[in-house]
Amino acid sequence: MSQRPTDSLAGKIVTVLGGSGFVGRHLAQELLARGARLRVASRNPQKAYMIKPLGNLGQVQFARVDVTKPDSLAAVLAGSDAVVNLAGAFTGNLDALQGQGAGCIAAAAKAAGAGAFVHVSAIGGDAQSDVAYARTKAEGENAVRAEFPDATIVRPSLIFGPDDKFLMMFGGLVAGLPVLPVFAPEATLQPVFVDDVAEAIANALSDPAAHGGKTYELAGPEVLTMLELNQRIAAAEGRSRSLAALPDGVSGLIAALTGWLPGAPITSDQLKLLKAGSVASGTVPGIADLGVSPRPLGLFLGRWMMQFRKHGRFGVKGPSAA
């Protein structure tokens, strides 16, 4: 792995909380490429063991942490030059994890002497929302700013990648269902590539003097509706599919009746978040202000959806496959 010898992260200890997840695995590659000494901390660090061969000897370490417990945080953040907080969820005690708990994480990073702190929030955070996820995302930003004023807060839109749980899920559904119901078909998204998000975070860490104390929206170069997204997936698979755009009333009824069941297609809270959309507001700096030119979904979709084509790479590319 080539190292950039002039990068300010070279030799620095960067602790990534929640680093065993989707974004964390991609961020790890970006930080290692810059010569950082990476500490991956999560409740299940073994999920990130595949990262270790990507670094040099002693460049990667793993730590178990419960971010809702101050003593646990203090131990894993000790000696950190920089900290990234990726911890988050859609269910559970969200206040302890990504609401006021985010403030506790920021305070622990400050106490550990970290010179840079990046908190990953989300576009759509709303302190007045009746959806716990959106409300605690907004409250978490305020709590972070109160404890670590020079923190950089980034708000990504829907993050996509070859190993995500969104595009790949819809890819499988389009391949397996002759008719695919589309919830909130007019909901708008501005999907952003996971490696672009990783680069933006690393850039913020590299220059806290320029980016500290600021909030950035991380969004891709194009806005798509949910219906358009599914149409693109079907086209990339070379499949002719009927997409049933569900009216809001039907979607709400399905969510209300089945949302409590394991494996339900959508919950009431998920439907509210989807309908709210995930598009950059333009009221704060964007991903370009972090030195990143975001790449469009179309650059990758055909290659990634190949696994869902009939007969794979040997199948037809046009919309004629069953």
GIWORA-V331156 format. One record per pair of residues at least 6 apart in sequence whose C-alpha atoms are under 8 Angstrom apart, sorted by the first residue. I is the first residue (numbers start at 0). J is the second residue. Records with the same first field share a line. If there is no record, write none. Layout:
BEGIN
I = J / J
END
This chain:
BEGIN
0 = 32 / 53 / 54
1 = 32
2 = 31 / 32 / 33 / 34
3 = 9 / 32 / 33 / 34
4 = 33 / 34
6 = 33 / 34 / 205
7 = 205 / 206
8 = 30 / 33 / 34 / 35 / 204 / 205
9 = 33 / 34 / 35 / 36
10 = 34 / 35 / 36
11 = 34 / 35 / 36 / 79 / 80 / 81
12 = 35 / 36 / 37 / 38 / 78 / 79 / 80 / 81
13 = 35 / 36 / 37 / 38 / 79 / 80 / 81 / 82 / 83
14 = 37 / 38 / 39 / 40 / 75 / 76 / 79 / 81 / 82 / 83
15 = 23 / 37 / 38 / 39 / 40 / 82 / 83 / 84 / 85
16 = 39 / 40 / 41 / 66 / 82 / 83 / 84 / 85 / 86
17 = 23 / 39 / 40 / 41 / 42 / 84 / 85 / 86 / 87
18 = 24 / 27 / 39 / 40 / 41 / 44 / 47 / 85 / 86
19 = 39 / 40 / 41 / 43 / 44 / 45 / 46 / 47
20 = 46 / 47
21 = 162 / 163
22 = 85 / 193 / 197
23 = 85
24 = 47 / 50
25 = 193 / 194 / 197
26 = 194 / 197 / 198 / 200 / 201
27 = 37 / 50
28 = 50 / 53
29 = 194 / 197 / 198 / 201
30 = 37 / 201
31 = 37 / 53 / 54 / 58
35 = 58
36 = 58 / 59
37 = 58 / 59 / 60
38 = 59 / 60 / 61 / 62
39 = 47 / 59 / 60 / 61 / 62
40 = 61 / 62 / 63 / 64 / 75
41 = 62 / 63 / 64 / 65
42 = 63 / 64 / 65
43 = 63
44 = 61 / 62 / 63
50 = 59
51 = 59 / 60
62 = 75
63 = 75
64 = 71 / 72 / 75
65 = 71 / 72
66 = 72 / 86 / 96 / 100 / 104
67 = 95 / 96 / 100 / 103
69 = 103 / 104 / 107
72 = 104 / 107
73 = 107 / 108 / 111
76 = 82 / 107 / 108 / 111
77 = 111
78 = 111 / 112 / 113
79 = 108 / 111 / 112 / 113
80 = 112 / 113 / 114 / 115
81 = 113 / 114 / 115 / 116 / 204
82 = 108 / 113 / 115 / 116 / 117
83 = 116 / 117 / 118 / 119
84 = 104 / 116 / 117 / 118 / 119
85 = 118 / 119
86 = 96 / 97
87 = 93 / 96 / 97
88 = 96 / 97 / 132
89 = 132
90 = 132
93 = 131 / 132 / 135
94 = 100 / 135
95 = 101
97 = 135 / 136 / 139
98 = 134 / 135 / 136 / 137 / 138 / 139 / 140 / 142
99 = 135 / 138 / 139 / 142
100 = 139
101 = 139 / 140 / 142 / 143
102 = 139 / 140 / 141 / 142 / 143 / 144 / 145 / 146
103 = 142 / 143 / 146
104 = 143
105 = 116 / 143 / 146 / 147
106 = 143 / 146 / 147
108 = 116
109 = 146 / 147
114 = 207
115 = 149 / 150 / 151 / 204 / 207 / 211
116 = 147 / 149 / 150 / 151 / 204 / 211
117 = 150 / 151 / 152 / 153 / 200 / 203 / 204
118 = 140 / 143 / 150 / 151 / 152 / 153
119 = 152 / 153 / 154 / 155
120 = 136 / 137 / 139 / 140 / 152 / 153 / 154 / 155
121 = 136 / 153 / 154 / 155 / 156
122 = 154 / 155 / 156 / 216 / 277 / 278 / 279
123 = 133 / 275 / 276 / 277
124 = 132 / 133 / 134 / 135 / 136 / 137
125 = 133 / 134 / 135 / 136 / 137
126 = 133 / 134 / 135 / 136 / 137 / 138
127 = 134
128 = 134
130 = 268 / 271 / 272
133 = 272
140 = 152
143 = 150
144 = 150 / 212
148 = 211 / 212
149 = 207 / 211 / 212 / 213
150 = 211 / 212 / 213
151 = 203 / 207 / 210 / 211 / 212 / 213 / 214 / 215
152 = 212 / 213 / 214 / 215
153 = 200 / 214 / 215 / 216 / 217
154 = 214 / 215 / 216 / 217
155 = 191 / 196 / 216 / 217 / 218
156 = 188 / 189 / 190 / 191 / 216 / 217 / 218 / 219 / 277 / 278 / 279
157 = 188 / 189 / 190 / 191 / 218 / 277
158 = 190 / 191 / 192 / 193 / 196
159 = 165 / 166 / 190 / 191 / 192 / 193
160 = 166 / 192 / 193 / 194
161 = 167 / 303
169 = 229 / 232
170 = 232 / 233 / 236 / 304 / 307
171 = 307
172 = 179
173 = 179 / 229 / 232 / 233 / 240
174 = 233 / 236 / 238 / 307 / 308
177 = 240 / 241
178 = 240 / 241 / 242 / 243
179 = 240 / 241 / 242 / 243
180 = 242 / 243 / 244 / 245
181 = 225 / 226 / 229 / 242 / 243 / 244 / 245
182 = 225 / 244 / 245 / 246 / 247 / 250 / 270
183 = 225 / 244 / 245 / 246 / 247 / 250 / 270 / 273 / 274
184 = 224 / 225 / 226 / 244 / 245
185 = 224 / 225 / 226 / 274
186 = 224 / 225 / 273 / 274 / 275 / 276
187 = 222 / 223 / 224 / 225 / 274 / 276 / 277 / 278
188 = 222 / 223 / 224 / 225 / 276 / 277 / 278
189 = 218 / 219 / 220 / 221 / 222 / 223 / 277 / 278 / 279
190 = 218 / 219 / 221 / 222 / 296
191 = 217 / 218 / 219 / 220 / 293 / 294 / 295 / 296
192 = 219 / 293 / 294 / 295 / 296
195 = 291 / 292 / 293 / 294
196 = 217
198 = 291
199 = 286 / 289 / 290 / 291
202 = 289 / 290
203 = 209 / 210 / 211 / 289
210 = 289
214 = 283 / 284
215 = 283 / 284 / 285 / 286 / 288
216 = 279 / 280 / 281 / 283 / 284 / 285 / 286
217 = 279 / 285 / 286
218 = 278 / 279 / 285 / 286 / 293
219 = 293 / 294 / 295
220 = 293 / 294 / 295
221 = 295
222 = 278
226 = 242 / 244
229 = 242
230 = 242
232 = 300 / 304
233 = 239 / 240 / 318
234 = 316 / 317 / 318
235 = 300 / 301 / 304 / 305 / 316
236 = 301 / 304 / 305 / 307 / 308 / 309 / 316 / 318
237 = 308 / 309 / 315 / 316 / 317 / 318 / 319 / 320
238 = 308 / 317 / 318 / 319 / 320 / 321
239 = 318 / 319 / 320 / 321
250 = 270
251 = 267 / 270
253 = 265
254 = 264 / 265 / 266 / 267 / 270
255 = 266 / 267
257 = 263 / 264 / 265 / 266
258 = 264 / 265 / 266 / 267
259 = 266
279 = 285
286 = 292 / 293
287 = 293
305 = 311 / 312
306 = 312
308 = 314 / 315 / 320
309 = 315 / 320 / 321
END
